[in-house]
Amino acid sequence: MTAVVRGGGVGGGGDVERALRGAAPHELFEEVRAVLAREYGAAGAELLMADYASARLQPVTERPFTSDSVSAYGSAEGRAFGSQEPHVVHGQDGATVHLPVTVRGDRVGVLSVRFAAGVAVGPLLGPLRDVADALAHEILVADRDTDFFLQARRARRLTLAAEMQWQLLPGRSCSRPEYDLGAQLEPAYAVFGDSFDWSASADHLTLTVNNGMGEGVEAALLTNLAVSALRNARRAGLGLADQAALADQALYGQYQGRLHLAMLLLRFDLDSGEAEVIDAGSPRIWRLRGSTVEQIGLEAQLPLGMFEDTVYSCQRFRVLPGDRLFFLSDGVYDVLSPAGEAYGLHALARAVLSTRLLPPSQVPRALLEELPGYRGGVDAADDAMVVCLDWHGRAGR
């Protein structure tokens, strides 16, 4: 006999949102668990958060650094996380529905909901996905007021420099009709100088990729100052050249040329695909167009903060629908094999082609996983960053 779910369950997304808005930040998931039991007849539920390395899904519990995690790729929960679609697992005792918990393309984790045998879960998939979406948005808001969910993401402790860098980032992925973005830093729990930032308006996408010199907290402080200066200039409505100049002045004023920061600063027109770019140092751009992988050659300008009153100028190139762009720090393309061959020469092209069917949210992790094998087991000498952008353009343009 098929079990009957309460009539208020299907289509009750507004009630769920109101319940979550009224819950204390650290009690969000307990409220969701109660709603799932009361309105949908769930026998139980679990929330898993993607860890900083995007490799594990960590259960949300009161215990930090729990070992009860599952693979973000080789598990039933990981299948929902990777595909960004609900995944149903049937068993003798009932069914478990694994649902992606995602905010505007930024993959937060997975909500797993258990049902007793006999419950027809098919009609519930849409409403359950609404619950997962509402939970994702509320977690984003709750992170301003509680450490509960941030702690749950940690498979181990972050270094102080890594704590500073992760708090600076806009997210790890983002989706809009015109583009999809994904990014990752390694070593995730001890990164210090690499960083990225993005911001979208009605007509433009601004993207920065930074590689600060130095190590540890000193590198993180340098990057924090640079990103804050770039944001301040961008939010004041300044153009790219003036954004770079203001950040350059801020860094030189603080460090007098002792430390500097390499940067790519880009602004994409969402209508035309025209991109303005300032190449101020070591991060580089590769493009996959069709089956061809090539580096986009740009005129290199001085890194930010190296000299006083540096003048920056914009260059231009155009992206086409279907293009995939890669923005890489030197911790990726300068990695050497035991034979002394740089990763960027041939291995990068192979890795780019081998990951072409993955969405941008998964590509950075896939590329970074290849580096230890390419180094032949030698420990990394630098942190590494990959940002992947798929360009779709606007319909009719």
C-alpha positions as CSV (number, residue, x, y, z in Angstrom):
1,M,0.0,0.0,0.0
2,T,1.3,3.5,-0.9
3,A,1.6,5.9,2.0
4,V,-0.2,9.2,1.8
5,V,1.7,12.4,2.5
6,R,-0.1,15.2,4.3
7,G,-1.9,17.6,2.0
8,G,0.0,20.6,3.0
9,G,3.3,19.1,2.0
10,V,3.3,19.6,-1.8
11,G,3.6,23.2,-2.8
12,G,4.3,24.6,0.7
13,G,7.5,26.4,-0.2
14,G,6.3,29.7,1.2
15,D,5.6,28.1,4.6
16,V,9.1,26.6,4.6
17,E,10.7,30.0,3.8
18,R,8.7,31.7,6.6
19,A,9.7,29.0,9.1
20,L,13.4,29.3,8.2
21,R,13.4,33.1,8.4
22,G,12.0,32.8,11.9
23,A,14.6,30.3,13.1
24,A,17.8,31.1,14.9
25,P,20.8,30.9,12.5
26,H,22.3,27.9,14.2
27,E,19.0,26.1,14.3
28,L,18.1,26.3,10.6
29,F,18.7,22.7,9.9
30,E,16.7,21.5,12.9
31,E,13.8,23.6,11.6
32,V,14.1,22.0,8.2
33,R,14.2,18.6,9.7
34,A,10.9,19.4,11.6
35,V,9.3,20.7,8.5
36,L,10.3,17.7,6.5
37,A,8.8,15.4,9.1
38,R,5.6,17.4,9.7
39,E,4.7,18.4,6.1
40,Y,6.3,15.6,4.0
41,G,6.3,12.6,6.2
42,A,10.1,12.2,6.2
43,A,11.6,9.6,8.5
44,G,14.8,11.6,8.9
45,A,17.2,14.0,7.2
46,E,20.8,14.9,7.1
47,L,22.7,18.0,5.8
48,L,26.2,17.7,4.4
49,M,28.4,20.6,3.6
50,A,31.1,20.7,0.9
51,D,34.5,21.0,2.5
52,Y,37.0,23.7,1.5
53,A,38.8,21.3,-0.9
54,S,35.5,20.3,-2.6
55,A,36.5,16.7,-2.0
56,R,34.4,15.7,0.9
57,L,30.8,16.2,2.1
58,Q,30.8,16.9,5.8
59,P,27.7,16.2,8.0
60,V,26.4,19.2,9.9
61,T,26.8,18.3,13.6
62,E,27.9,19.9,16.8
63,R,31.3,18.3,16.5
64,P,33.9,20.1,14.4
65,F,36.2,18.2,12.1
66,T,34.0,15.1,12.1
67,S,35.4,12.1,10.3
68,D,31.9,10.9,9.2
69,S,32.2,12.5,5.8
70,V,31.6,11.0,2.4
71,S,33.2,11.5,-1.0
72,A,31.9,14.5,-3.0
73,Y,32.2,12.3,-6.1
74,G,32.2,8.6,-5.3
75,S,29.0,8.4,-3.2
76,A,25.3,8.6,-3.7
77,E,25.4,12.1,-2.0
78,G,28.2,13.0,-4.3
79,R,26.2,12.1,-7.3
80,A,23.6,14.7,-6.4
81,F,26.3,17.2,-5.6
82,G,28.1,16.7,-8.9
83,S,25.1,16.5,-11.2
84,Q,23.1,19.2,-9.3
85,E,20.0,17.0,-9.7
86,P,18.1,15.0,-7.1
87,H,19.3,11.4,-6.8
88,V,17.0,8.8,-5.3
89,V,18.3,5.6,-3.6
90,H,15.8,2.8,-3.0
91,G,16.3,0.2,-0.3
92,Q,14.3,-2.4,1.6
93,D,13.5,0.0,4.4
94,G,12.4,2.9,2.1
95,A,14.0,5.5,-0.1
96,T,16.5,8.3,0.4
97,V,16.4,11.5,-1.7
98,H,19.7,13.4,-2.0
99,L,19.2,17.0,-3.1
100,P,21.7,19.6,-4.1
101,V,21.8,22.6,-1.8
102,T,22.9,25.5,-4.1
103,V,22.7,29.3,-4.2
104,R,22.8,30.8,-7.7
105,G,25.2,28.1,-8.9
106,D,27.4,28.1,-5.7
107,R,27.3,24.5,-4.5
108,V,26.9,24.5,-0.7
109,G,26.2,20.8,-0.1
110,V,23.6,18.1,-0.1
111,L,20.3,17.6,1.8
112,S,19.5,13.9,2.3
113,V,15.9,13.0,3.2
114,R,14.8,9.5,4.2
115,F,11.3,8.1,3.7
116,A,9.8,4.9,5.0
117,A,8.9,2.0,2.7
118,G,5.8,2.6,0.7
119,V,6.1,6.4,0.3
120,A,5.9,7.5,-3.3
121,V,8.8,10.0,-3.5
122,G,8.4,10.9,-7.2
123,P,5.7,13.6,-6.6
124,L,7.8,15.0,-3.7
125,L,11.0,15.8,-5.7
126,G,9.9,19.3,-6.8
127,P,8.7,20.4,-3.4
128,L,11.8,18.9,-1.7
129,R,14.0,20.7,-4.1
130,D,12.3,24.0,-3.1
131,V,13.1,23.2,0.5
132,A,16.8,22.6,-0.4
133,D,16.9,25.9,-2.3
134,A,15.3,27.8,0.6
135,L,17.8,26.2,3.0
136,A,20.7,27.2,0.8
137,H,19.7,30.8,0.8
138,E,19.2,30.9,4.5
139,I,22.6,29.3,5.2
140,L,24.2,32.1,3.1
141,V,22.4,34.7,5.4
142,A,23.1,32.7,8.6
143,D,26.9,32.7,7.9
144,R,26.9,36.4,8.9
145,D,25.7,35.6,12.4
146,T,27.0,32.1,13.2
147,D,30.1,29.9,12.7
148,F,28.0,26.8,12.8
149,F,27.9,26.0,9.0
150,L,31.4,27.4,8.4
151,Q,32.7,25.0,11.0
152,A,30.9,22.1,9.4
153,R,32.7,22.6,6.1
154,R,36.1,21.9,7.7
155,A,37.7,18.5,7.5
156,R,40.6,19.9,9.5
157,R,41.7,23.3,10.8
158,L,42.5,26.1,8.4
159,T,45.7,28.1,8.8
160,L,45.2,31.8,9.7
161,A,46.2,32.8,6.2
162,A,43.7,30.4,4.6
163,E,41.0,31.7,7.0
164,M,41.6,35.2,5.7
165,Q,41.6,34.2,2.1
166,W,38.4,32.1,2.1
167,Q,36.5,34.8,3.9
168,L,37.5,37.2,1.1
169,L,36.1,35.1,-1.7
170,P,32.7,35.6,-3.3
171,G,32.0,31.9,-3.5
172,R,33.4,28.9,-5.5
173,S,30.9,28.9,-8.4
174,C,28.3,31.1,-9.9
175,S,25.7,30.7,-12.7
176,R,23.8,33.2,-14.8
177,P,22.2,32.7,-18.2
178,E,25.2,34.4,-19.9
179,Y,27.9,32.4,-18.2
180,D,29.0,29.8,-15.6
181,L,31.9,30.3,-13.3
182,G,33.9,27.9,-11.1
183,A,37.0,28.3,-9.0
184,Q,39.2,26.5,-6.5
185,L,42.3,27.3,-4.4
186,E,44.9,24.7,-3.3
187,P,46.2,23.8,-0.8
188,A,42.7,24.5,0.4
189,Y,43.5,24.5,4.1
190,A,46.8,26.4,3.9
191,V,46.5,28.7,0.9
192,F,48.1,32.2,1.4
193,G,48.6,34.4,-1.7
194,D,46.2,33.4,-4.5
195,S,42.7,34.8,-4.7
196,F,39.8,35.6,-7.1
197,D,36.8,37.9,-7.1
198,W,33.8,38.5,-9.3
199,S,30.8,40.8,-9.5
200,A,28.0,41.1,-12.0
201,S,25.7,43.9,-12.9
202,A,22.9,44.1,-15.4
203,D,25.3,44.5,-18.3
204,H,28.8,43.4,-17.2
205,L,30.8,40.8,-15.4
206,T,34.0,41.9,-13.6
207,L,36.5,39.2,-12.7
208,T,39.9,39.6,-10.9
209,V,42.5,36.8,-10.5
210,N,45.3,37.7,-8.0
211,N,48.6,36.2,-7.1
212,G,50.2,37.9,-4.1
213,M,53.9,37.5,-3.3
214,G,55.1,36.3,0.0
215,E,54.0,33.5,2.3
216,G,51.6,33.0,5.2
217,V,49.7,35.9,6.8
218,E,51.9,38.5,5.1
219,A,50.7,37.2,1.7
220,A,47.1,37.1,2.9
221,L,47.3,40.7,4.2
222,L,48.7,41.9,0.9
223,T,45.9,40.2,-1.1
224,N,43.2,41.4,1.3
225,L,44.4,45.0,0.8
226,A,44.5,44.7,-3.0
227,V,41.0,43.1,-3.3
228,S,39.5,45.6,-0.9
229,A,41.0,48.5,-2.9
230,L,39.8,47.0,-6.2
231,R,36.3,46.6,-4.8
232,N,36.3,50.1,-3.4
233,A,37.2,51.5,-6.8
234,R,34.7,49.3,-8.7
235,R,31.9,50.2,-6.3
236,A,32.7,53.9,-6.9
237,G,32.0,53.4,-10.6
238,L,35.6,53.7,-11.8
239,G,36.8,52.1,-15.0
240,L,39.3,49.2,-15.1
241,A,42.4,51.3,-15.5
242,D,41.4,53.5,-12.6
243,Q,40.6,50.5,-10.5
244,A,44.1,49.1,-11.1
245,A,45.7,52.5,-10.4
246,L,43.9,52.9,-7.1
247,A,44.9,49.4,-5.9
248,D,48.4,50.0,-7.1
249,Q,48.6,53.2,-5.0
250,A,47.1,51.5,-2.0
251,L,49.7,48.7,-2.1
252,Y,52.7,51.0,-2.8
253,G,51.6,53.4,0.0
254,Q,51.6,50.4,2.5
255,Y,54.6,48.5,1.3
256,Q,56.7,51.0,-0.7
257,G,57.4,48.4,-3.4
258,R,58.7,45.8,-0.9
259,L,55.7,43.6,-1.8
260,H,53.6,43.6,-4.9
261,L,50.7,41.6,-6.4
262,A,50.2,40.1,-9.8
263,M,46.7,40.4,-11.2
264,L,44.4,39.9,-14.1
265,L,41.5,42.3,-14.2
266,L,38.7,41.7,-16.7
267,R,35.3,43.3,-17.5
268,F,33.0,41.4,-19.9
269,D,30.1,43.0,-21.8
270,L,27.2,40.6,-21.4
271,D,25.6,41.7,-24.6
272,S,28.6,41.5,-27.0
273,G,31.2,39.3,-25.3
274,E,33.7,42.1,-25.6
275,A,36.2,42.0,-22.8
276,E,38.5,44.7,-21.4
277,V,41.5,43.3,-19.6
278,I,44.6,44.5,-17.7
279,D,47.4,42.0,-17.4
280,A,49.5,43.1,-14.4
281,G,51.6,40.1,-13.7
282,S,51.7,36.3,-13.6
283,P,48.1,34.9,-13.8
284,R,47.4,33.8,-17.4
285,I,44.5,33.0,-19.6
286,W,43.9,29.9,-21.8
287,R,41.0,29.4,-24.1
288,L,39.2,26.3,-25.3
289,R,37.3,27.0,-28.5
290,G,36.0,24.0,-30.2
291,S,38.8,21.4,-29.8
292,T,41.6,24.0,-29.8
293,V,43.4,25.0,-26.6
294,E,45.5,28.2,-26.8
295,Q,46.9,30.8,-24.5
296,I,45.6,34.3,-25.0
297,G,48.6,36.5,-25.4
298,L,48.4,39.9,-23.6
299,E,50.8,42.8,-23.1
300,A,52.2,42.4,-19.6
301,Q,52.1,45.4,-17.4
302,L,53.7,46.0,-14.0
303,P,52.3,44.2,-10.9
304,L,50.3,46.3,-8.5
305,G,52.4,48.1,-5.9
306,M,55.8,47.6,-7.5
307,F,56.4,51.3,-8.3
308,E,54.7,54.6,-7.4
309,D,52.0,56.0,-9.8
310,T,52.0,53.3,-12.4
311,V,49.7,54.0,-15.3
312,Y,47.6,51.0,-16.6
313,S,45.9,50.6,-19.9
314,C,43.2,48.2,-21.1
315,Q,43.5,45.7,-23.9
316,R,40.5,44.0,-25.6
317,F,39.5,40.6,-26.8
318,R,36.2,38.9,-27.5
319,V,34.6,35.7,-26.2
320,L,32.1,33.7,-28.3
321,P,29.3,31.5,-27.1
322,G,30.7,28.1,-26.4
323,D,34.1,29.4,-25.4
324,R,35.7,28.1,-22.1
325,L,38.3,30.3,-20.5
326,F,40.8,29.2,-17.9
327,F,42.6,31.7,-15.5
328,L,45.6,30.1,-13.8
329,S,48.1,31.2,-11.3
330,D,51.8,30.3,-11.7
331,G,51.3,27.6,-9.1
332,V,49.6,25.7,-11.9
333,Y,51.3,26.4,-15.2
334,D,54.8,26.6,-13.8
335,V,54.7,23.2,-12.0
336,L,57.6,21.1,-13.2
337,S,57.6,17.4,-13.9
338,P,60.6,15.3,-12.7
339,A,62.0,15.8,-16.2
340,G,61.8,19.6,-15.9
341,E,58.8,20.1,-18.3
342,A,56.4,22.9,-17.3
343,Y,52.8,21.8,-16.8
344,G,51.6,24.6,-19.0
345,L,53.3,23.4,-22.2
346,H,51.5,20.1,-23.0
347,A,49.9,18.6,-19.9
348,L,47.6,21.5,-19.4
349,A,46.2,21.2,-22.9
350,R,45.5,17.5,-22.3
351,A,43.8,18.2,-19.0
352,V,41.7,20.9,-20.5
353,L,40.4,18.6,-23.2
354,S,39.9,15.7,-20.8
355,T,37.6,17.9,-18.6
356,R,35.6,19.5,-21.4
357,L,32.4,17.6,-20.5
358,L,32.5,18.7,-16.8
359,P,30.7,21.8,-15.7
360,P,32.9,24.8,-14.7
361,S,32.1,24.2,-11.0
362,Q,33.9,20.8,-11.2
363,V,36.7,21.7,-13.6
364,P,39.1,23.6,-11.2
365,R,39.1,20.7,-8.8
366,A,39.7,18.2,-11.6
367,L,42.7,20.2,-12.9
368,L,44.3,20.7,-9.5
369,E,44.0,17.0,-8.7
370,E,46.4,16.3,-11.6
371,L,49.2,18.4,-10.3
372,P,50.6,16.1,-7.5
373,G,50.9,13.3,-10.0
374,Y,52.6,15.6,-12.5
375,R,55.1,16.7,-9.9
376,G,56.0,13.1,-9.3
377,G,55.2,13.2,-5.6
378,V,57.2,16.3,-4.8
379,D,55.5,18.7,-2.5
380,A,54.1,21.9,-4.0
381,A,56.4,25.0,-3.7
382,D,53.5,27.4,-4.3
383,D,49.8,27.7,-3.8
384,A,47.6,27.2,-6.9
385,M,44.4,28.6,-8.3
386,V,42.1,27.7,-11.2
387,V,39.1,29.8,-12.4
388,C,37.0,28.4,-15.2
389,L,34.5,30.5,-17.2
390,D,32.0,29.1,-19.7
391,W,30.6,31.8,-21.9
392,H,27.0,31.4,-23.3
393,G,26.2,35.0,-24.3
394,R,22.8,36.5,-24.5
395,A,20.1,34.9,-26.7
396,G,19.8,36.7,-30.0
397,R,23.2,38.4,-29.6
